[in-house]
Amino acid sequence: MTMVCHRPEGLEQLEAQTNFTKRELQVLYRGFKNECPSGVVNEETFKQIYAQFFPHGDASMYAHYLFHAFDTTQTGSVKFEDFVTALSILLRGTVHEKLRWTFNLYDINKDGYINKEEMMDIVKAIYDMMGKYTYPVLKEDTPRQHVDVFFQKMDKNKDGIVTLDEFLESCQ
């Protein structure tokens, strides 16, 4: 079996496209290559790495949604460029950039808006990830209550969906 290796584009180009310095990119690349020697990460590996941060819960569904938000080209794998671009937005992007990225994460089917089912899937995935040891202990209907509150705040025109504009306006 041959392993296809991916080498990232030039560091100068990544430095220009992200909010990281060349040195920071080098450190991030070393860490990325350490976890993903081929230079790309597939969803299963991503889930395994992500699960290490949540040992008391099941992070697999949330990691699934996160992976698809990182995999902007829908290739089934995340390259270093994809990873640092998202990381740059999440760590050093403007509030507007972070909110757009988060909206994209919540818009599971990528149709341009968030419906109650998508938000329910995300909220359940977050609760699963946090595990059984949350305090206070969560009741079974807690996810539905959180989704209802989200829609009361975000769905300005009460049409059952949250658009990017509604999301940005509510969050800001």
N, C-alpha and C positions, 0 to 999 in steps of 0.2 A: 504494500500500500504506500503510495506516495503522498507526502504532505505538501499541500499548496501553501506557500508562505506569501504573506503580504507585507510589503514595505511601504511605510507612509510616504506621502509626498514630502517635499523639502520642508525642513523646519522653518525656514524663512517664510514660506507661504502659510504654514500653520500659525506662525507667530502673528502674521498680518491678519489672519481670519479669526483669531481668538484673542482673549484677554490674558494670555499667558506669555511669559518671557521664554526665550530660547532655552535657558537653563531649566525652567520649570517643565517645559515640554520634554526635555531630555529625561528628567527624573520620572515624569509620568509615563513616558514610553518604556523605560526600564521596568517599571512596575507592571505595566500592561503586558509586556513580553514575558515577564516572569510568570504571570498567570495564564497567558495565552501565547505560547511559543510560536504558533503559526502566524501571529499578527492579526488574527480575527477571532472573535468569540461567537459561538453559536448559542442558541437559547438555553440549551441544557446546561452548558458550562456556566453561562451567566447566572442561571438559577442557583447552581451549586455555590458559586462565589457569593451571591447576594444572601443566601440562606445563612451563611456564617455570621452575619450581622444580627440575625434574629433567631437565636438558638431556642427560644421558648415558644415560638410560633411557627406557622407554615407560611413562608414567604413566597411560595411558588406562583400563586396567581398574581400577586402584586409585581413580582419579578417579571412575569410574562408581559404585563401591561407596560412596565418600565422598559423592557427589552424592545418592544415594538415602538416605543417613543424614541429610543436611541437609534433604531434601525429605520432611518428616515427614507431610505431607498427601497425598503421592503425586499431585501435580498436574502433574509434569513440569517444574516450574520452582521456583526458590528465590527467595523474596522477602527483602528486607533483614531483616525480623523473624526469619525462619527462620535466616538467616546469623548474626545477632548472638546469638540464643538459643543456638545450638550453640557459637559462639565463647566465649560467657560460661561455658558448662559446661566446655569444654576448657581455657580459660585460668584461670578463677577459681572453678570449681565445687568441691564437696567431692570427696574421693576416691570416695565412693559414687556421686555423680552422674557423674563421669568414667568409672567402670567400667560403669555402666548404659549410658552413651552408646556406649562401645566395644563392649559386648556387642551392642547394637543394630546397630552397623556390621558385626560378624562374622556376625550372624544374617541372612544374605542374603535368605532367603525369608520372614523375619518369622513363623516358626512357633513362636517361643518357646524354641528351643534351637539350639545349634551342633552340626552333625554334621561328620564328617571331610572330606566333600566341600567344604562351605562353608569350612572352615578352610584346606583345600588351595588353594582358589580365591584366598583372601585372601593366603596366604603367597606363592603364585606371582605375584600382582599386585604384592606388595611387592618381590620379587626383580626382576621386570621393570622396576619403577620405578627401582630402584637402578642398573640397567644392568650392562653387562659389565665395568665397571671396579672391581668390588668387590674388597676384599682381606680375607682370602685369597680366591682364586678359588673360586667355588662349584662343587661337583660336581652332576651332574644329579639325584642322589637326595637332595640337601640339603633341599629343601622337604618331602619325605615324612618325613625324619628329624625335622625341626622340628615337624611336625604330630603325629607319634607321641609326642614328648616332651611337647607341649602336652596331649595326651589322657591320658598317664600321670599328669601333675600335676593336671589339672583334672577328669577324669571319675571322681569319687570312687566311684560305685557300679558302674563298669565296664559301663555299658549302651550305650556307643557314641555317646552324646550328652552335651553339656555344657549344663546348665540355667543359668539366671541365678544361682540360689542357689549352685551349684557354682562358677561363675565368680567370683562375689563372694567366697566363702569362700576360694578358692585364691589370689586376687589380694591379699586383705587379709592 
